[in-house]
């Protein structure tokens, strides 16, 4: 169990971490990525899907592939992809309560946009619990799990890695955090992408689901 008394900073991924994967927002974002590629490159839907998947595999994200191979300016892509209906995301009073009891700075660390994060946090009713959002633009459009954004978030917020916990539904995103000395928590997911590397030593703890995990951490940290 995470020793909350030894953690001063909590880095939370956003999508499928602060809200459950059953909301299935990625399906809508996936379709919007494909639509953007289709219109921007003048290809049909099948080719757009092939490029989307191929760039993800070869470049880490679809956006990186579009930037590096097609010179795409990322701002329009990010705004378009995250312009989605958040109706499936419901307020989560239990999560809000747990975050309120959790001592330390809380920062969203996402490959998405700050605007998307802000909208989701408002839907969940937890926006007031977070000091900041470190998004893909803040990372100069270099995504997790490449090491550069981890170094930048440590620098920007003067984090001490040994006093920092990172929570993410994509297990591979925890490897650079662990390498820096952070405590890592994997939010269990049915997604094959999310489970990739989940059995590795860089995964220190498993949350299933996040709210219950945080409650156990808080209960364990209270004086007996």
C-alpha positions as CSV (number, residue, x, y, z in Angstrom):
1,X,0.0,0.0,0.0
2,X,1.2,3.5,-0.8
3,X,2.4,5.3,2.3
4,X,0.5,8.7,1.9
5,X,2.7,10.3,4.6
6,X,5.7,9.9,2.3
7,X,4.0,11.5,-0.8
8,X,3.8,15.3,-1.3
9,X,2.8,15.3,-5.0
10,X,0.2,13.2,-6.8
11,X,0.3,13.0,-10.6
12,X,-3.0,11.7,-12.1
13,X,-3.5,10.7,-15.7
14,X,-7.0,11.8,-16.9
15,X,-8.7,9.6,-19.4
16,X,-9.8,6.2,-18.0
17,X,-8.0,7.0,-14.8
18,X,-10.0,9.8,-13.0
19,X,-13.2,8.5,-14.7
20,X,-13.9,4.8,-15.5
21,X,-13.1,3.2,-18.8
22,X,-16.7,2.2,-19.1
23,X,-17.5,5.8,-20.1
24,X,-15.8,4.9,-23.4
25,X,-14.8,8.4,-24.4
26,X,-11.9,7.0,-26.4
27,X,-14.3,5.5,-28.9
28,X,-15.5,9.0,-29.8
29,X,-11.9,10.4,-29.8
30,X,-10.8,7.6,-32.0
31,X,-13.5,8.4,-34.6
32,X,-12.6,12.1,-34.5
33,X,-8.9,11.3,-35.1
34,X,-9.8,9.2,-38.1
35,X,-12.1,12.0,-39.4
36,X,-9.4,14.6,-39.0
37,X,-6.8,12.4,-40.9
38,X,-9.3,11.7,-43.6
39,X,-10.1,15.4,-44.2
40,X,-6.5,16.7,-43.7
41,X,-4.8,14.2,-45.9
42,X,-7.6,13.6,-48.4
43,X,-7.8,9.9,-47.9
44,X,-10.8,7.5,-47.4
45,X,-11.8,6.1,-44.1
46,X,-10.0,2.8,-44.5
47,X,-6.7,4.6,-45.2
48,X,-7.3,7.0,-42.4
49,X,-7.6,4.1,-40.0
50,X,-4.5,2.4,-41.3
51,X,-2.5,5.6,-40.9
52,X,-3.9,6.3,-37.5
53,X,-3.0,2.8,-36.2
54,X,0.4,2.8,-38.0
55,X,1.5,6.2,-36.7
56,X,0.5,5.1,-33.1
57,X,2.7,2.0,-33.4
58,X,5.6,3.7,-35.1
59,X,5.6,7.1,-33.4
60,X,4.0,6.5,-30.0
61,X,0.9,8.6,-30.9
62,X,-1.1,9.3,-34.0
63,X,-0.3,13.0,-33.5
64,X,3.4,12.5,-33.5
65,X,3.2,10.7,-36.8
66,X,1.2,13.4,-38.4
67,X,3.6,16.1,-37.1
68,X,6.8,14.3,-38.1
69,X,5.7,12.9,-41.4
70,X,3.2,15.5,-42.6
71,X,4.3,18.7,-40.9
72,X,1.0,19.0,-39.2
73,X,0.5,21.9,-36.7
74,X,-0.8,20.1,-33.6
75,X,-3.1,22.7,-32.1
76,X,-6.0,22.1,-34.6
77,X,-5.7,18.3,-34.3
78,X,-5.8,18.4,-30.5
79,X,-8.8,20.8,-30.3
80,X,-10.7,18.8,-32.9
81,X,-10.1,15.4,-31.3
82,X,-11.1,16.5,-27.8
83,X,-14.3,18.3,-28.9
84,X,-16.5,15.4,-27.7
85,X,-19.7,14.8,-25.7
86,X,-18.9,14.2,-22.0
87,X,-22.4,13.1,-21.1
88,X,-21.1,9.7,-20.1
89,X,-19.0,11.2,-17.4
90,X,-21.0,11.5,-14.2
91,X,-20.2,13.5,-11.0
92,X,-18.2,11.4,-8.6
93,X,-18.7,12.7,-5.0
94,X,-16.8,9.7,-3.5
95,X,-13.7,10.6,-5.7
96,X,-14.1,14.3,-4.7
97,X,-14.2,13.4,-1.1
98,X,-11.1,11.1,-1.4
99,X,-9.1,13.8,-3.3
100,X,-10.1,16.3,-0.6
101,X,-8.7,14.1,2.1
102,X,-5.5,13.3,0.2
103,X,-2.8,15.6,1.5
104,X,-0.4,17.1,-1.1
105,X,-0.3,18.8,-4.4
106,X,-2.5,17.1,-7.1
107,X,-1.7,17.7,-10.8
108,X,-3.3,16.2,-13.9
109,X,-0.6,14.8,-16.3
110,X,-2.2,14.0,-19.6
111,X,-1.5,13.4,-23.3
112,X,-4.7,15.2,-24.0
113,X,-5.4,19.0,-23.9
114,X,-5.8,21.2,-20.9
115,X,-9.3,22.2,-22.1
116,X,-10.4,18.6,-22.3
117,X,-9.0,18.0,-18.8
118,X,-10.8,21.0,-17.4
119,X,-14.1,19.9,-18.9
120,X,-13.7,16.4,-17.5
121,X,-12.7,17.6,-14.1
122,X,-15.8,19.9,-14.0
123,X,-18.0,17.0,-15.0
124,X,-16.6,14.9,-12.3
125,X,-17.0,17.7,-9.7
126,X,-13.3,17.5,-8.7
127,X,-11.7,20.5,-10.5
128,X,-11.2,22.4,-7.2
129,X,-8.9,19.6,-6.0
130,X,-6.2,20.1,-8.6
131,X,-3.5,22.7,-8.6
132,X,-2.7,22.4,-12.3
133,X,-3.0,20.5,-15.6
134,X,0.2,19.5,-17.4
135,X,-1.1,18.7,-20.9
136,X,0.4,17.7,-24.3
137,X,1.0,21.4,-25.2
138,X,2.9,21.9,-21.9
139,X,5.0,18.9,-22.9
140,X,5.8,20.5,-26.3
141,X,3.6,17.8,-27.9
142,X,6.0,15.0,-26.8
143,X,3.7,12.3,-25.3
144,X,4.0,9.9,-22.4
145,X,5.8,7.5,-22.2
146,X,8.7,9.3,-23.8
147,X,11.0,10.6,-21.0
148,X,11.0,14.3,-21.9
149,X,7.6,15.2,-20.4
150,X,8.4,13.5,-17.1
151,X,11.6,15.6,-16.8
152,X,9.7,18.7,-17.7
153,X,6.9,18.2,-15.2
154,X,9.5,17.5,-12.5
155,X,11.3,20.7,-13.4
156,X,8.2,22.9,-13.8
157,X,6.7,22.0,-10.5
158,X,9.9,21.4,-8.6
159,X,8.9,17.9,-7.8
160,X,11.0,15.6,-5.7
161,X,10.5,12.2,-7.4
162,X,10.9,10.2,-4.2
163,X,8.0,12.1,-2.7
164,X,5.8,11.8,-5.8
165,X,3.2,9.3,-6.9
166,X,2.0,8.8,-10.4
167,X,-1.3,7.1,-11.3
168,X,-2.1,6.0,-14.8
169,X,-4.3,3.4,-16.6
170,X,-1.6,2.8,-19.2
171,X,1.0,0.6,-17.4
172,X,3.8,1.5,-19.9
173,X,3.4,5.2,-18.9
174,X,4.6,4.4,-15.4
175,X,8.0,3.1,-16.5
176,X,9.7,6.5,-16.9
177,X,8.1,7.7,-13.6
178,X,9.5,4.6,-11.8
179,X,12.9,5.2,-13.4
180,X,12.9,8.7,-11.8
181,X,12.1,7.3,-8.4
182,X,8.4,7.9,-8.2
183,X,5.9,5.6,-6.6
184,X,3.6,4.2,-9.3
185,X,0.0,3.1,-9.3
186,X,-1.6,1.3,-12.3
187,X,-5.4,1.7,-12.6
188,X,-6.5,-1.7,-13.9
189,X,-8.1,-1.6,-17.3
190,X,-9.6,-4.1,-19.7
191,X,-7.8,-2.4,-22.6
192,X,-4.9,-4.4,-24.1
193,X,-3.1,-1.1,-24.6
194,X,-3.5,-0.2,-21.0
195,X,-2.4,-3.6,-19.8
196,X,0.8,-3.6,-21.8
197,X,3.7,-4.0,-19.4
198,X,1.4,-4.2,-16.3
199,X,3.4,-7.2,-15.0
200,X,6.7,-5.2,-15.0
201,X,8.6,-4.1,-11.9
202,X,7.8,-0.4,-12.7
203,X,4.2,-1.1,-11.5
204,X,4.4,-0.8,-7.7
205,X,0.7,-0.8,-6.9
206,X,-2.6,-1.6,-8.6
207,X,-5.8,0.3,-8.2
208,X,-9.1,-1.4,-9.0
209,X,-10.9,1.0,-9.0
210,X,-9.2,4.3,-8.2
211,X,-11.7,5.6,-5.7
212,X,-11.6,2.5,-3.6
213,X,-7.8,2.4,-3.8
214,X,-7.5,6.0,-2.6
215,X,-9.9,5.3,0.3
216,X,-7.7,2.4,1.4
217,X,-4.6,4.6,1.2
218,X,-6.3,7.2,3.3
219,X,-7.7,4.7,5.9
220,X,-4.2,3.2,6.2
221,X,-2.6,6.6,6.8
222,X,-5.0,7.6,9.7
223,X,-3.7,7.2,13.2
224,X,-4.9,4.2,15.1
